[in-house]
Amino acid sequence: MINKIIRILKKKFIVSKSYSKKILFNSFDFLIKKIFEETIECLLSFNKYNFNKNCYNRYFFIKEICDLLYHIIIFISYNNISFLEIEKEFFRRNKISGLKEKNFR
């Protein structure tokens, strides 16, 4: 699924007026600010959903998660990191406990 999303985003990079292209060609600070903004919005919508678990709050929580993931994918693309590299890191971490992994940092 993530690969399908990345293919869609890469197609959007080609379009001259796409938001994805605007972000990529804007400053790196702009992208970082967007990630922080989306993280805060995600946390706020989570709090609303956690307080009152209804379809309406769940829908907006999911929307904010999508926004955050979108900006993180752009961030990954901006830094020329492949998802294969990320996948390898997940597999490496799967073989050791989280506590041991944290101690190696």
VOPAGU-2260 file (C-alpha; in pm, 1 decimal, decimal comma):
REM VOPAGU-2260
SITE   aa  ch    i         X         Y         Z
SITE  MET   A    0       0,0       0,0       0,0
SITE  ILE   A    1     277,8     243,5      90,4
SITE  ASN   A    2     439,4     187,1    -249,7
SITE  LYS   A    3     111,7     273,3    -422,5
SITE  ILE   A    4      89,3     596,9    -222,0
SITE  ILE   A    5     448,8     684,6    -314,9
SITE  ARG   A    6     379,1     624,7    -685,4
SITE  ILE   A    7      79,9     858,5    -665,1
SITE  LEU   A    8     287,6    1125,1    -490,0
SITE  LYS   A    9     568,3    1098,6    -744,4
SITE  LYS   A   10     317,4    1155,9   -1022,5
SITE  LYS   A   11     199,9    1466,5    -837,5
SITE  PHE   A   12     557,7    1596,8    -822,8
SITE  ILE   A   13     549,1    1626,3   -1201,5
SITE  VAL   A   14     233,4    1841,7   -1207,8
SITE  SER   A   15     333,9    2207,5   -1212,6
SITE  LYS   A   16      77,8    2331,8    -960,5
SITE  SER   A   17      70,3    2040,6    -718,4
SITE  TYR   A   18      96,7    2094,7    -345,3
SITE  SER   A   19     356,0    1814,9    -324,6
SITE  LYS   A   20     582,0    1996,0    -569,8
SITE  LYS   A   21     534,6    2324,4    -384,1
SITE  ILE   A   22     648,8    2160,4     -61,1
SITE  LEU   A   23     948,6    1993,1    -223,0
SITE  PHE   A   24    1069,5    2313,8    -382,3
SITE  ASN   A   25    1002,7    2528,2     -79,0
SITE  SER   A   26    1252,1    2555,4     202,3
SITE  PHE   A   27    1331,4    2258,7     423,8
SITE  ASP   A   28    1210,2    2465,0     721,7
SITE  PHE   A   29     866,4    2486,6     560,2
SITE  LEU   A   30     843,5    2107,1     546,3
SITE  ILE   A   31     957,1    2069,3     907,8
SITE  LYS   A   32     698,5    2326,9    1019,7
SITE  LYS   A   33     427,5    2137,4     831,8
SITE  ILE   A   34     523,5    1811,9    1005,3
SITE  PHE   A   35     506,7    1980,1    1346,1
SITE  GLU   A   36     176,0    2145,0    1257,1
SITE  GLU   A   37      26,5    1816,3    1140,8
SITE  THR   A   38     157,6    1635,7    1449,2
SITE  ILE   A   39     -15,4    1886,3    1676,4
SITE  GLU   A   40    -337,7    1862,7    1475,2
SITE  CYS   A   41    -317,9    1484,0    1494,3
SITE  LEU   A   42    -273,8    1494,1    1872,1
SITE  LEU   A   43    -560,7    1740,8    1915,6
SITE  SER   A   44    -794,1    1529,1    1704,6
SITE  PHE   A   45    -683,7    1218,9    1896,4
SITE  ASN   A   46    -775,3    1391,2    2222,9
SITE  LYS   A   47   -1120,5    1475,4    2086,7
SITE  TYR   A   48   -1166,0    1120,1    1963,9
SITE  ASN   A   49   -1036,2     969,7    2287,2
SITE  PHE   A   50   -1272,5    1188,8    2491,0
SITE  ASN   A   51   -1577,3    1123,0    2273,9
SITE  LYS   A   52   -1545,3     813,1    2055,7
SITE  ASN   A   53   -1792,8     872,9    1779,1
SITE  CYS   A   54   -1777,7     840,3    1399,0
SITE  TYR   A   55   -1735,6    1214,1    1348,3
SITE  ASN   A   56   -1428,3    1244,9    1573,6
SITE  ARG   A   57   -1282,7     921,1    1437,4
SITE  TYR   A   58   -1314,9    1051,3    1081,9
SITE  PHE   A   59   -1125,1    1371,6    1163,0
SITE  PHE   A   60    -861,4    1177,0    1355,4
SITE  ILE   A   61    -804,6     955,7    1049,2
SITE  LYS   A   62    -784,1    1265,2     825,9
SITE  GLU   A   63    -514,0    1414,1    1048,2
SITE  ILE   A   64    -320,7    1086,2    1050,3
SITE  CYS   A   65    -330,0    1090,7     668,8
SITE  ASP   A   66    -204,5    1450,0     661,2
SITE  LEU   A   67      82,1    1364,6     895,6
SITE  LEU   A   68     179,7    1053,7     698,8
SITE  TYR   A   69     166,0    1249,2     373,9
SITE  HIS   A   70     410,6    1509,4     504,3
SITE  ILE   A   71     638,7    1242,3     649,8
SITE  ILE   A   72     647,2    1066,2     309,9
SITE  ILE   A   73     737,3    1397,6     146,6
SITE  PHE   A   74    1008,9    1442,2     411,0
SITE  ILE   A   75    1147,8    1097,5     332,6
SITE  SER   A   76    1145,3    1172,2     -41,0
SITE  TYR   A   77    1305,6    1512,2      16,9
SITE  ASN   A   78    1598,3    1338,1     188,2
SITE  ASN   A   79    1633,3    1066,3     -79,0
SITE  ILE   A   80    1568,5     786,5     168,0
SITE  SER   A   81    1425,3     472,5      15,2
SITE  PHE   A   82    1152,7     272,5     179,9
SITE  LEU   A   83    1376,0     -30,8     133,9
SITE  GLU   A   84    1620,8     131,4     378,8
SITE  ILE   A   85    1337,6     191,9     624,2
SITE  GLU   A   86    1208,2    -161,6     579,7
SITE  LYS   A   87    1557,1    -303,3     647,7
SITE  GLU   A   88    1576,4    -100,3     967,5
SITE  PHE   A   89    1238,2    -233,2    1081,2
SITE  PHE   A   90    1353,9    -590,1    1015,8
SITE  ARG   A   91    1678,8    -526,0    1202,6
SITE  ARG   A   92    1486,3    -391,6    1502,1
SITE  ASN   A   93    1247,4    -685,6    1491,9
SITE  LYS   A   94    1534,8    -915,3    1589,8
SITE  ILE   A   95    1620,6    -729,7    1913,4
SITE  SER   A   96    1416,4    -586,4    2197,3
SITE  GLY   A   97    1333,0    -217,1    2197,1
SITE  LEU   A   98    1516,2    -168,9    2526,8
SITE  LYS   A   99    1839,5    -319,1    2391,9
SITE  GLU   A  100    1809,7    -118,1    2071,5
SITE  LYS   A  101    1773,1     207,2    2270,9
SITE  ASN   A  102    2086,5     122,4    2474,6
SITE  PHE   A  103    2295,2      97,7    2154,7
SITE  ARG   A  104    2217,5     457,5    2053,5
